[in-house]
């Protein structure tokens, strides 16, 4: 995992952030607090969060799904970009990490836009489908356990409206996916997922070399 666009040398990355990043203070404070934790590598890059905000605003997205919350940086980015009546379904299993997220959602004044469900995400998404919500969401962001990416993707795709977008994090895995000698479980799972997306004719696909690799999947 990488908390920055891993393929850029530091000086160029610093320049990118200086000339592009417009990070509100509440996001900066959350990112800096998360950086002190032992699992800081799970944090998305700030330039990725800003891109996600740009896309949400461009789409006019009002209803979103997040699979994998961690300390809430990506969900806070999304909620800040959504309109006042926006709704984000946030799926995670860790009460400890999401307690941090809740604190910053409140500080940013967006807590009412976010519904956190602490349960396996497949169960939460199946509940949404079971209550007739297929086709009712505008976008989804997947950033959780890599071995379940296909399961999350299939459920999110069903929940999205035509023209909706799924964003999937870590698809380049700091370059490990291109190293055939790397047979670690998460790397193998990501390779399989990337191949799965490449062959899926239900979507328009673009894999971006942003942060740790971000795939954009537009539902046809």
mmCIF file of the C-alpha atoms, coordinates in Angstrom:
data_MODEL
# 
_entry.id   MODEL 
# 
loop_
_atom_site.group_PDB 
_atom_site.id 
_atom_site.type_symbol 
_atom_site.label_atom_id 
_atom_site.label_alt_id 
_atom_site.label_comp_id 
_atom_site.label_asym_id 
_atom_site.label_entity_id 
_atom_site.label_seq_id 
_atom_site.pdbx_PDB_ins_code 
_atom_site.Cartn_x 
_atom_site.Cartn_y 
_atom_site.Cartn_z 
_atom_site.occupancy 
_atom_site.B_iso_or_equiv 
_atom_site.pdbx_formal_charge 
_atom_site.auth_seq_id 
_atom_site.auth_comp_id 
_atom_site.auth_asym_id 
_atom_site.auth_atom_id 
_atom_site.pdbx_PDB_model_num 
ATOM 1   C CA . UNK A 1 1   ? 0.000   0.000   0.000   1.00 0.00 ? 1   UNK A CA 1 
ATOM 2   C CA . UNK A 1 2   ? 1.070   3.564   -0.612  1.00 0.00 ? 2   UNK A CA 1 
ATOM 3   C CA . UNK A 1 3   ? -0.187  6.814   0.920   1.00 0.00 ? 3   UNK A CA 1 
ATOM 4   C CA . UNK A 1 4   ? 1.095   8.828   -2.064  1.00 0.00 ? 4   UNK A CA 1 
ATOM 5   C CA . UNK A 1 5   ? 1.435   8.403   -5.823  1.00 0.00 ? 5   UNK A CA 1 
ATOM 6   C CA . UNK A 1 6   ? 4.215   5.839   -5.450  1.00 0.00 ? 6   UNK A CA 1 
ATOM 7   C CA . UNK A 1 7   ? 5.683   6.181   -8.944  1.00 0.00 ? 7   UNK A CA 1 
ATOM 8   C CA . UNK A 1 8   ? 6.608   9.855   -8.500  1.00 0.00 ? 8   UNK A CA 1 
ATOM 9   C CA . UNK A 1 9   ? 9.940   10.880  -7.024  1.00 0.00 ? 9   UNK A CA 1 
ATOM 10  C CA . UNK A 1 10  ? 9.529   12.922  -3.846  1.00 0.00 ? 10  UNK A CA 1 
ATOM 11  C CA . UNK A 1 11  ? 10.400  16.315  -5.328  1.00 0.00 ? 11  UNK A CA 1 
ATOM 12  C CA . UNK A 1 12  ? 7.862   15.926  -8.128  1.00 0.00 ? 12  UNK A CA 1 
ATOM 13  C CA . UNK A 1 13  ? 5.251   14.599  -5.722  1.00 0.00 ? 13  UNK A CA 1 
ATOM 14  C CA . UNK A 1 14  ? 5.810   17.594  -3.444  1.00 0.00 ? 14  UNK A CA 1 
ATOM 15  C CA . UNK A 1 15  ? 5.361   19.892  -6.442  1.00 0.00 ? 15  UNK A CA 1 
ATOM 16  C CA . UNK A 1 16  ? 2.126   18.126  -7.422  1.00 0.00 ? 16  UNK A CA 1 
ATOM 17  C CA . UNK A 1 17  ? 0.698   18.591  -3.932  1.00 0.00 ? 17  UNK A CA 1 
ATOM 18  C CA . UNK A 1 18  ? 1.836   22.193  -3.684  1.00 0.00 ? 18  UNK A CA 1 
ATOM 19  C CA . UNK A 1 19  ? 0.273   23.198  -6.994  1.00 0.00 ? 19  UNK A CA 1 
ATOM 20  C CA . UNK A 1 20  ? -2.866  21.057  -6.892  1.00 0.00 ? 20  UNK A CA 1 
ATOM 21  C CA . UNK A 1 21  ? -3.883  19.998  -3.401  1.00 0.00 ? 21  UNK A CA 1 
ATOM 22  C CA . UNK A 1 22  ? -6.629  22.047  -1.732  1.00 0.00 ? 22  UNK A CA 1 
ATOM 23  C CA . UNK A 1 23  ? -7.015  20.076  1.474   1.00 0.00 ? 23  UNK A CA 1 
ATOM 24  C CA . UNK A 1 24  ? -9.368  21.500  4.123   1.00 0.00 ? 24  UNK A CA 1 
ATOM 25  C CA . UNK A 1 25  ? -7.927  21.720  7.615   1.00 0.00 ? 25  UNK A CA 1 
ATOM 26  C CA . UNK A 1 26  ? -10.193 18.976  8.959   1.00 0.00 ? 26  UNK A CA 1 
ATOM 27  C CA . UNK A 1 27  ? -8.921  16.528  6.324   1.00 0.00 ? 27  UNK A CA 1 
ATOM 28  C CA . UNK A 1 28  ? -5.315  17.499  6.974   1.00 0.00 ? 28  UNK A CA 1 
ATOM 29  C CA . UNK A 1 29  ? -5.723  16.937  10.712  1.00 0.00 ? 29  UNK A CA 1 
ATOM 30  C CA . UNK A 1 30  ? -7.332  13.535  10.146  1.00 0.00 ? 30  UNK A CA 1 
ATOM 31  C CA . UNK A 1 31  ? -4.559  12.512  7.750   1.00 0.00 ? 31  UNK A CA 1 
ATOM 32  C CA . UNK A 1 32  ? -1.859  13.614  10.188  1.00 0.00 ? 32  UNK A CA 1 
ATOM 33  C CA . UNK A 1 33  ? -3.471  11.774  13.093  1.00 0.00 ? 33  UNK A CA 1 
ATOM 34  C CA . UNK A 1 34  ? -3.808  8.615   11.005  1.00 0.00 ? 34  UNK A CA 1 
ATOM 35  C CA . UNK A 1 35  ? -0.151  8.870   9.978   1.00 0.00 ? 35  UNK A CA 1 
ATOM 36  C CA . UNK A 1 36  ? 0.818   8.259   13.606  1.00 0.00 ? 36  UNK A CA 1 
ATOM 37  C CA . UNK A 1 37  ? -0.895  4.852   13.721  1.00 0.00 ? 37  UNK A CA 1 
ATOM 38  C CA . UNK A 1 38  ? 0.706   1.475   13.050  1.00 0.00 ? 38  UNK A CA 1 
ATOM 39  C CA . UNK A 1 39  ? -1.660  0.942   10.107  1.00 0.00 ? 39  UNK A CA 1 
ATOM 40  C CA . UNK A 1 40  ? -1.065  4.332   8.479   1.00 0.00 ? 40  UNK A CA 1 
ATOM 41  C CA . UNK A 1 41  ? -0.333  2.614   5.152   1.00 0.00 ? 41  UNK A CA 1 
ATOM 42  C CA . UNK A 1 42  ? -4.085  1.978   4.811   1.00 0.00 ? 42  UNK A CA 1 
ATOM 43  C CA . UNK A 1 43  ? -4.715  5.716   4.388   1.00 0.00 ? 43  UNK A CA 1 
ATOM 44  C CA . UNK A 1 44  ? -5.558  6.899   0.872   1.00 0.00 ? 44  UNK A CA 1 
ATOM 45  C CA . UNK A 1 45  ? -3.401  9.620   -0.660  1.00 0.00 ? 45  UNK A CA 1 
ATOM 46  C CA . UNK A 1 46  ? -4.688  13.196  -0.354  1.00 0.00 ? 46  UNK A CA 1 
ATOM 47  C CA . UNK A 1 47  ? -4.441  13.753  -4.103  1.00 0.00 ? 47  UNK A CA 1 
ATOM 48  C CA . UNK A 1 48  ? -6.689  10.714  -4.557  1.00 0.00 ? 48  UNK A CA 1 
ATOM 49  C CA . UNK A 1 49  ? -9.221  12.084  -2.089  1.00 0.00 ? 49  UNK A CA 1 
ATOM 50  C CA . UNK A 1 50  ? -9.306  15.360  -3.983  1.00 0.00 ? 50  UNK A CA 1 
ATOM 51  C CA . UNK A 1 51  ? -9.793  13.533  -7.288  1.00 0.00 ? 51  UNK A CA 1 
ATOM 52  C CA . UNK A 1 52  ? -12.688 11.587  -5.777  1.00 0.00 ? 52  UNK A CA 1 
ATOM 53  C CA . UNK A 1 53  ? -14.287 14.840  -4.658  1.00 0.00 ? 53  UNK A CA 1 
ATOM 54  C CA . UNK A 1 54  ? -13.871 16.263  -8.161  1.00 0.00 ? 54  UNK A CA 1 
ATOM 55  C CA . UNK A 1 55  ? -15.559 13.209  -9.658  1.00 0.00 ? 55  UNK A CA 1 
ATOM 56  C CA . UNK A 1 56  ? -18.441 13.222  -7.166  1.00 0.00 ? 56  UNK A CA 1 
ATOM 57  C CA . UNK A 1 57  ? -19.116 16.883  -7.924  1.00 0.00 ? 57  UNK A CA 1 
ATOM 58  C CA . UNK A 1 58  ? -18.833 16.291  -11.675 1.00 0.00 ? 58  UNK A CA 1 
ATOM 59  C CA . UNK A 1 59  ? -21.360 13.451  -11.466 1.00 0.00 ? 59  UNK A CA 1 
ATOM 60  C CA . UNK A 1 60  ? -23.681 15.337  -9.150  1.00 0.00 ? 60  UNK A CA 1 
ATOM 61  C CA . UNK A 1 61  ? -23.638 12.212  -6.992  1.00 0.00 ? 61  UNK A CA 1 
ATOM 62  C CA . UNK A 1 62  ? -26.105 12.155  -4.089  1.00 0.00 ? 62  UNK A CA 1 
ATOM 63  C CA . UNK A 1 63  ? -25.968 8.514   -2.970  1.00 0.00 ? 63  UNK A CA 1 
ATOM 64  C CA . UNK A 1 64  ? -22.750 6.604   -2.454  1.00 0.00 ? 64  UNK A CA 1 
ATOM 65  C CA . UNK A 1 65  ? -21.318 3.437   -0.954  1.00 0.00 ? 65  UNK A CA 1 
ATOM 66  C CA . UNK A 1 66  ? -17.954 3.000   0.722   1.00 0.00 ? 66  UNK A CA 1 
ATOM 67  C CA . UNK A 1 67  ? -16.555 -0.474  1.365   1.00 0.00 ? 67  UNK A CA 1 
ATOM 68  C CA . UNK A 1 68  ? -13.719 -0.059  3.850   1.00 0.00 ? 68  UNK A CA 1 
ATOM 69  C CA . UNK A 1 69  ? -13.750 3.071   6.020   1.00 0.00 ? 69  UNK A CA 1 
ATOM 70  C CA . UNK A 1 70  ? -10.582 2.846   8.171   1.00 0.00 ? 70  UNK A CA 1 
ATOM 71  C CA . UNK A 1 71  ? -10.228 6.252   9.903   1.00 0.00 ? 71  UNK A CA 1 
ATOM 72  C CA . UNK A 1 72  ? -12.603 7.953   7.515   1.00 0.00 ? 72  UNK A CA 1 
ATOM 73  C CA . UNK A 1 73  ? -10.489 10.104  5.197   1.00 0.00 ? 73  UNK A CA 1 
ATOM 74  C CA . UNK A 1 74  ? -12.137 8.922   1.977   1.00 0.00 ? 74  UNK A CA 1 
ATOM 75  C CA . UNK A 1 75  ? -15.647 9.020   3.441   1.00 0.00 ? 75  UNK A CA 1 
ATOM 76  C CA . UNK A 1 76  ? -15.033 12.536  4.757   1.00 0.00 ? 76  UNK A CA 1 
ATOM 77  C CA . UNK A 1 77  ? -13.819 13.600  1.307   1.00 0.00 ? 77  UNK A CA 1 
ATOM 78  C CA . UNK A 1 78  ? -16.984 12.159  -0.219  1.00 0.00 ? 78  UNK A CA 1 
ATOM 79  C CA . UNK A 1 79  ? -19.372 13.672  2.310   1.00 0.00 ? 79  UNK A CA 1 
ATOM 80  C CA . UNK A 1 80  ? -17.806 17.112  1.942   1.00 0.00 ? 80  UNK A CA 1 
ATOM 81  C CA . UNK A 1 81  ? -18.266 16.913  -1.842  1.00 0.00 ? 81  UNK A CA 1 
ATOM 82  C CA . UNK A 1 82  ? -21.866 15.698  -1.751  1.00 0.00 ? 82  UNK A CA 1 
ATOM 83  C CA . UNK A 1 83  ? -24.855 18.062  -1.538  1.00 0.00 ? 83  UNK A CA 1 
ATOM 84  C CA . UNK A 1 84  ? -26.677 18.716  1.725   1.00 0.00 ? 84  UNK A CA 1 
ATOM 85  C CA . UNK A 1 85  ? -29.112 15.881  1.037   1.00 0.00 ? 85  UNK A CA 1 
ATOM 86  C CA . UNK A 1 86  ? -26.302 13.465  0.171   1.00 0.00 ? 86  UNK A CA 1 
ATOM 87  C CA . UNK A 1 87  ? -26.176 9.982   1.672   1.00 0.00 ? 87  UNK A CA 1 
ATOM 88  C CA . UNK A 1 88  ? -23.144 7.727   2.111   1.00 0.00 ? 88  UNK A CA 1 
ATOM 89  C CA . UNK A 1 89  ? -23.467 4.099   3.224   1.00 0.00 ? 89  UNK A CA 1 
ATOM 90  C CA . UNK A 1 90  ? -20.149 3.332   4.963   1.00 0.00 ? 90  UNK A CA 1 
ATOM 91  C CA . UNK A 1 91  ? -19.261 -0.345  5.472   1.00 0.00 ? 91  UNK A CA 1 
ATOM 92  C CA . UNK A 1 92  ? -16.579 -1.521  7.891   1.00 0.00 ? 92  UNK A CA 1 
ATOM 93  C CA . UNK A 1 93  ? -15.980 -4.059  10.657  1.00 0.00 ? 93  UNK A CA 1 
ATOM 94  C CA . UNK A 1 94  ? -13.678 -2.113  13.002  1.00 0.00 ? 94  UNK A CA 1 
ATOM 95  C CA . UNK A 1 95  ? -15.261 -0.064  15.749  1.00 0.00 ? 95  UNK A CA 1 
ATOM 96  C CA . UNK A 1 96  ? -11.862 1.238   16.889  1.00 0.00 ? 96  UNK A CA 1 
ATOM 97  C CA . UNK A 1 97  ? -10.830 2.713   13.543  1.00 0.00 ? 97  UNK A CA 1 
ATOM 98  C CA . UNK A 1 98  ? -14.272 4.046   12.703  1.00 0.00 ? 98  UNK A CA 1 
ATOM 99  C CA . UNK A 1 99  ? -14.480 5.786   16.097  1.00 0.00 ? 99  UNK A CA 1 
ATOM 100 C CA . UNK A 1 100 ? -11.749 8.057   14.726  1.00 0.00 ? 100 UNK A CA 1 
ATOM 101 C CA . UNK A 1 101 ? -13.783 8.526   11.558  1.00 0.00 ? 101 UNK A CA 1 
ATOM 102 C CA . UNK A 1 102 ? -16.939 9.418   13.485  1.00 0.00 ? 102 UNK A CA 1 
ATOM 103 C CA . UNK A 1 103 ? -15.080 12.074  15.453  1.00 0.00 ? 103 UNK A CA 1 
ATOM 104 C CA . UNK A 1 104 ? -13.928 13.848  12.305  1.00 0.00 ? 104 UNK A CA 1 
ATOM 105 C CA . UNK A 1 105 ? -17.290 13.485  10.564  1.00 0.00 ? 105 UNK A CA 1 
ATOM 106 C CA . UNK A 1 106 ? -18.822 15.370  13.485  1.00 0.00 ? 106 UNK A CA 1 
ATOM 107 C CA . UNK A 1 107 ? -16.100 18.031  13.439  1.00 0.00 ? 107 UNK A CA 1 
ATOM 108 C CA . UNK A 1 108 ? -16.669 18.584  9.711   1.00 0.00 ? 108 UNK A CA 1 
ATOM 109 C CA . UNK A 1 109 ? -20.442 18.818  10.147  1.00 0.00 ? 109 UNK A CA 1 
ATOM 110 C CA . UNK A 1 110 ? -21.192 15.914  7.785   1.00 0.00 ? 110 UNK A CA 1 
ATOM 111 C CA . UNK A 1 111 ? -22.052 13.116  10.237  1.00 0.00 ? 111 UNK A CA 1 
ATOM 112 C CA . UNK A 1 112 ? -25.736 13.207  9.269   1.00 0.00 ? 112 UNK A CA 1 
ATOM 113 C CA . UNK A 1 113 ? -24.844 12.364  5.663   1.00 0.00 ? 113 UNK A CA 1 
ATOM 114 C CA . UNK A 1 114 ? -23.051 9.131   6.625   1.00 0.00 ? 114 UNK A CA 1 
ATOM 115 C CA . UNK A 1 115 ? -24.613 5.882   7.814   1.00 0.00 ? 115 UNK A CA 1 
ATOM 116 C CA . UNK A 1 116 ? -21.955 3.577   9.263   1.00 0.00 ? 116 UNK A CA 1 
ATOM 117 C CA . UNK A 1 117 ? -22.774 -0.131  9.409   1.00 0.00 ? 117 UNK A CA 1 
ATOM 118 C CA . UNK A 1 118 ? -20.362 -2.309  11.342  1.00 0.00 ? 118 UNK A CA 1 
ATOM 119 C CA . UNK A 1 119 ? -20.755 -5.719  9.728   1.00 0.00 ? 119 UNK A CA 1 
ATOM 120 C CA . UNK A 1 120 ? -19.163 -7.701  6.908   1.00 0.00 ? 120 UNK A CA 1 
ATOM 121 C CA . UNK A 1 121 ? -19.708 -5.591  3.807   1.00 0.00 ? 121 UNK A CA 1 
ATOM 122 C CA . UNK A 1 122 ? -21.147 -8.440  1.765   1.00 0.00 ? 122 UNK A CA 1 
ATOM 123 C CA . UNK A 1 123 ? -23.895 -8.790  4.376   1.00 0.00 ? 123 UNK A CA 1 
ATOM 124 C CA . UNK A 1 124 ? -24.620 -5.054  4.348   1.00 0.00 ? 124 UNK A CA 1 
ATOM 125 C CA . UNK A 1 125 ? -24.717 -4.898  0.554   1.00 0.00 ? 125 UNK A CA 1 
ATOM 126 C CA . UNK A 1 126 ? -26.905 -7.999  0.339   1.00 0.00 ? 126 UNK A CA 1 
ATOM 127 C CA . UNK A 1 127 ? -29.321 -6.316  2.754   1.00 0.00 ? 127 UNK A CA 1 
ATOM 128 C CA . UNK A 1 128 ? -29.490 -3.283  0.454   1.00 0.00 ? 128 UNK A CA 1 
ATOM 129 C CA . UNK A 1 129 ? -30.200 -5.519  -2.521  1.00 0.00 ? 129 UNK A CA 1 
ATOM 130 C CA . UNK A 1 130 ? -32.764 -7.492  -0.542  1.00 0.00 ? 130 UNK A CA 1 
ATOM 131 C CA . UNK A 1 131 ? -34.714 -4.344  0.277   1.00 0.00 ? 131 UNK A CA 1 
ATOM 132 C CA . UNK A 1 132 ? -35.103 -3.365  -3.361  1.00 0.00 ? 132 UNK A CA 1 
ATOM 133 C CA . UNK A 1 133 ? -32.310 -0.788  -3.650  1.00 0.00 ? 133 UNK A CA 1 
ATOM 134 C CA . UNK A 1 134 ? -30.686 -2.158  -6.806  1.00 0.00 ? 134 UNK A CA 1 
ATOM 135 C CA . UNK A 1 135 ? -29.941 0.671   -9.229  1.00 0.00 ? 135 UNK A CA 1 
ATOM 136 C CA . UNK A 1 136 ? -30.360 3.378   -6.587  1.00 0.00 ? 136 UNK A CA 1 
ATOM 137 C CA . UNK A 1 137 ? -26.764 4.493   -5.949  1.00 0.00 ? 137 UNK A CA 1 
ATOM 138 C CA . UNK A 1 138 ? -24.606 6.888   -7.959  1.00 0.00 ? 138 UNK A CA 1 
ATOM 139 C CA . UNK A 1 139 ? -21.126 5.703   -7.014  1.00 0.00 ? 139 UNK A CA 1 
ATOM 140 C CA . UNK A 1 140 ? -19.177 3.279   -4.850  1.00 0.00 ? 140 UNK A CA 1 
ATOM 141 C CA . UNK A 1 141 ? -15.634 3.206   -3.515  1.00 0.00 ? 141 UNK A CA 1 
ATOM 142 C CA . UNK A 1 142 ? -14.002 -0.138  -2.698  1.00 0.00 ? 142 UNK A CA 1 
ATOM 143 C CA . UNK A 1 143 ? -10.944 -0.167  -0.444  1.00 0.00 ? 143 UNK A CA 1 
ATOM 144 C CA . UNK A 1 144 ? -11.081 -3.206  1.817   1.00 0.00 ? 144 UNK A CA 1 
ATOM 145 C CA . UNK A 1 145 ? -9.726  -6.773  1.960   1.00 0.00 ? 145 UNK A CA 1 
ATOM 146 C CA . UNK A 1 146 ? -8.385  -7.584  -1.477  1.00 0.00 ? 146 UNK A CA 1 
ATOM 147 C CA . UNK A 1 147 ? -9.475  -11.217 -1.599  1.00 0.00 ? 147 UNK A CA 1 
ATOM 148 C CA . UNK A 1 148 ? -13.129 -10.116 -1.550  1.00 0.00 ? 148 UNK A CA 1 
ATOM 149 C CA . UNK A 1 149 ? -12.850 -7.390  -4.189  1.00 0.00 ? 149 UNK A CA 1 
ATOM 150 C CA . UNK A 1 150 ? -14.839 -9.316  -6.804  1.00 0.00 ? 150 UNK A CA 1 
ATOM 151 C CA . UNK A 1 151 ? -17.632 -10.023 -4.311  1.00 0.00 ? 151 UNK A CA 1 
ATOM 152 C CA . UNK A 1 152 ? -17.830 -6.350  -3.332  1.00 0.00 ? 152 UNK A CA 1 
ATOM 153 C CA . UNK A 1 153 ? -17.654 -5.230  -6.946  1.00 0.00 ? 153 UNK A CA 1 
ATOM 154 C CA . UNK A 1 154 ? -20.504 -7.467  -8.096  1.00 0.00 ? 154 UNK A CA 1 
ATOM 155 C CA . UNK A 1 155 ? -22.801 -6.253  -5.350  1.00 0.00 ? 155 UNK A CA 1 
ATOM 156 C CA . UNK A 1 156 ? -21.902 -2.607  -5.871  1.00 0.00 ? 156 UNK A CA 1 
ATOM 157 C CA . UNK A 1 157 ? -22.428 -2.925  -9.616  1.00 0.00 ? 157 UNK A CA 1 
ATOM 158 C CA . UNK A 1 158 ? -25.943 -4.211  -9.021  1.00 0.00 ? 158 UNK A CA 1 
ATOM 159 C CA . UNK A 1 159 ? -26.668 -1.385  -6.579  1.00 0.00 ? 159 UNK A CA 1 
ATOM 160 C CA . UNK A 1 160 ? -25.472 1.297   -9.025  1.00 0.00 ? 160 UNK A CA 1 
ATOM 161 C CA . UNK A 1 161 ? -27.687 3.048   -11.539 1.00 0.00 ? 161 UNK A CA 1 
ATOM 162 C CA . UNK A 1 162 ? -26.689 2.975   -15.221 1.00 0.00 ? 162 UNK A CA 1 
ATOM 163 C CA . UNK A 1 163 ? -23.968 5.604   -15.615 1.00 0.00 ? 163 UNK A CA 1 
ATOM 164 C CA . UNK A 1 164 ? -22.891 5.159   -12.005 1.00 0.00 ? 164 UNK A CA 1 
ATOM 165 C CA . UNK A 1 165 ? -19.216 4.732   -11.193 1.00 0.00 ? 165 UNK A CA 1 
ATOM 166 C CA . UNK A 1 166 ? -17.283 2.311   -8.999  1.00 0.00 ? 166 UNK A CA 1 
ATOM 167 C CA . UNK A 1 167 ? -13.817 3.400   -7.870  1.00 0.00 ? 167 UNK A CA 1 
ATOM 168 C CA . UNK A 1 168 ? -11.469 0.641   -6.736  1.00 0.00 ? 168 UNK A CA 1 
ATOM 169 C CA . UNK A 1 169 ? -8.315  1.366   -4.751  1.00 0.00 ? 169 UNK A CA 1 
ATOM 170 C CA . UNK A 1 170 ? -4.872  -0.294  -4.671  1.00 0.00 ? 170 UNK A CA 1 
ATOM 171 C CA . UNK A 1 171 ? -5.115  -1.894  -8.111  1.00 0.00 ? 171 UNK A CA 1 
ATOM 172 C CA . UNK A 1 172 ? -1.397  -1.311  -8.819  1.00 0.00 ? 172 UNK A CA 1 
ATOM 173 C CA . UNK A 1 173 ? -0.346  -2.340  -5.295  1.00 0.00 ? 173 UNK A CA 1 
ATOM 174 C CA . UNK A 1 174 ? 2.833   -0.244  -5.343  1.00 0.00 ? 174 UNK A CA 1 
ATOM 175 C CA . UNK A 1 175 ? 3.856   -2.049  -8.527  1.00 0.00 ? 175 UNK A CA 1 
ATOM 176 C CA . UNK A 1 176 ? 3.647   -5.557  -7.073  1.00 0.00 ? 176 UNK A CA 1 
ATOM 177 C CA . UNK A 1 177 ? 0.940   -6.671  -9.513  1.00 0.00 ? 177 UNK A CA 1 
ATOM 178 C CA . UNK A 1 178 ? 3.463   -6.417  -12.364 1.00 0.00 ? 178 UNK A CA 1 
ATOM 179 C CA . UNK A 1 179 ? 6.022   -8.605  -10.576 1.00 0.00 ? 179 UNK A CA 1 
ATOM 180 C CA . UNK A 1 180 ? 5.316   -12.203 -11.581 1.00 0.00 ? 180 UNK A CA 1 
ATOM 181 C CA . UNK A 1 181 ? 7.563   -13.445 -8.782  1.00 0.00 ? 181 UNK A CA 1 
ATOM 182 C CA . UNK A 1 182 ? 5.263   -11.896 -6.175  1.00 0.00 ? 182 UNK A CA 1 
ATOM 183 C CA . UNK A 1 183 ? 2.744   -14.574 -5.249  1.00 0.00 ? 183 UNK A CA 1 
ATOM 184 C CA . UNK A 1 184 ? 1.459   -13.079 -2.008  1.00 0.00 ? 184 UNK A CA 1 
ATOM 185 C CA . UNK A 1 185 ? -2.253  -13.634 -1.461  1.00 0.00 ? 185 UNK A CA 1 
ATOM 186 C CA . UNK A 1 186 ? -3.308  -9.999  -1.808  1.00 0.00 ? 186 UNK A CA 1 
ATOM 187 C CA . UNK A 1 187 ? -1.154  -9.481  -4.895  1.00 0.00 ? 187 UNK A CA 1 
ATOM 188 C CA . UNK A 1 188 ? -2.580  -12.585 -6.584  1.00 0.00 ? 188 UNK A CA 1 
ATOM 189 C CA . UNK A 1 189 ? -6.111  -11.462 -5.673  1.00 0.00 ? 189 UNK A CA 1 
ATOM 190 C CA . UNK A 1 190 ? -5.552  -8.011  -7.153  1.00 0.00 ? 190 UNK A CA 1 
ATOM 191 C CA . UNK A 1 191 ? -4.157  -9.462  -10.381 1.00 0.00 ? 191 UNK A CA 1 
ATOM 192 C CA . UNK A 1 192 ? -7.223  -11.668 -10.695 1.00 0.00 ? 192 UNK A CA 1 
ATOM 193 C CA . UNK A 1 193 ? -9.519  -8.738  -9.975  1.00 0.00 ? 193 UNK A CA 1 
ATOM 194 C CA . UNK A 1 194 ? -7.819  -6.530  -12.564 1.00 0.00 ? 194 UNK A CA 1 
ATOM 195 C CA . UNK A 1 195 ? -8.203  -9.261  -15.176 1.00 0.00 ? 195 UNK A CA 1 
ATOM 196 C CA . UNK A 1 196 ? -11.847 -9.678  -14.177 1.00 0.00 ? 196 UNK A CA 1 
ATOM 197 C CA . UNK A 1 197 ? -12.542 -5.984  -14.741 1.00 0.00 ? 197 UNK A CA 1 
ATOM 198 C CA . UNK A 1 198 ? -10.671 -5.960  -18.041 1.00 0.00 ? 198 UNK A CA 1 
ATOM 199 C CA . UNK A 1 199 ? -12.975 -8.635  -19.389 1.00 0.00 ? 199 UNK A CA 1 
ATOM 200 C CA . UNK A 1 200 ? -16.230 -7.193  -18.014 1.00 0.00 ? 200 UNK A CA 1 
ATOM 201 C CA . UNK A 1 201 ? -18.305 -5.778  -20.883 1.00 0.00 ? 201 UNK A CA 1 
ATOM 202 C CA . UNK A 1 202 ? -20.895 -4.361  -18.479 1.00 0.00 ? 202 UNK A CA 1 
ATOM 203 C CA . UNK A 1 203 ? -18.622 -1.410  -17.728 1.00 0.00 ? 203 UNK A CA 1 
ATOM 204 C CA . UNK A 1 204 ? -16.426 1.242   -19.288 1.00 0.00 ? 204 UNK A CA 1 
ATOM 205 C CA . UNK A 1 205 ? -13.015 0.899   -17.633 1.00 0.00 ? 205 UNK A CA 1 
ATOM 206 C CA . UNK A 1 206 ? -10.022 3.106   -16.936 1.00 0.00 ? 206 UNK A CA 1 
ATOM 207 C CA . UNK A 1 207 ? -7.134  2.183   -14.624 1.00 0.00 ? 207 UNK A CA 1 
ATOM 208 C CA . UNK A 1 208 ? -5.404  5.337   -13.426 1.00 0.00 ? 208 UNK A CA 1 
ATOM 209 C CA . UNK A 1 209 ? -1.804  5.544   -12.169 1.00 0.00 ? 209 UNK A CA 1 
ATOM 210 C CA . UNK A 1 210 ? -2.984  7.659   -9.247  1.00 0.00 ? 210 UNK A CA 1 
ATOM 211 C CA . UNK A 1 211 ? -1.766  7.052   -5.685  1.00 0.00 ? 211 UNK A CA 1 
ATOM 212 C CA . UNK A 1 212 ? -1.656  3.224   -5.366  1.00 0.00 ? 212 UNK A CA 1 
ATOM 213 C CA . UNK A 1 213 ? -3.632  2.684   -8.569  1.00 0.00 ? 213 UNK A CA 1 
ATOM 214 C CA . UNK A 1 214 ? -7.319  3.543   -8.955  1.00 0.00 ? 214 UNK A CA 1 
ATOM 215 C CA . UNK A 1 215 ? -9.706  1.803   -11.362 1.00 0.00 ? 215 UNK A CA 1 
ATOM 216 C CA . UNK A 1 216 ? -12.797 3.653   -12.572 1.00 0.00 ? 216 UNK A CA 1 
ATOM 217 C CA . UNK A 1 217 ? -15.686 1.477   -13.698 1.00 0.00 ? 217 UNK A CA 1 
ATOM 218 C CA . UNK A 1 218 ? -18.700 3.171   -15.300 1.00 0.00 ? 218 UNK A CA 1 
ATOM 219 C CA . UNK A 1 219 ? -21.789 1.008   -15.430 1.00 0.00 ? 219 UNK A CA 1 
ATOM 220 C CA . UNK A 1 220 ? -23.207 0.841   -18.944 1.00 0.00 ? 220 UNK A CA 1 
# 
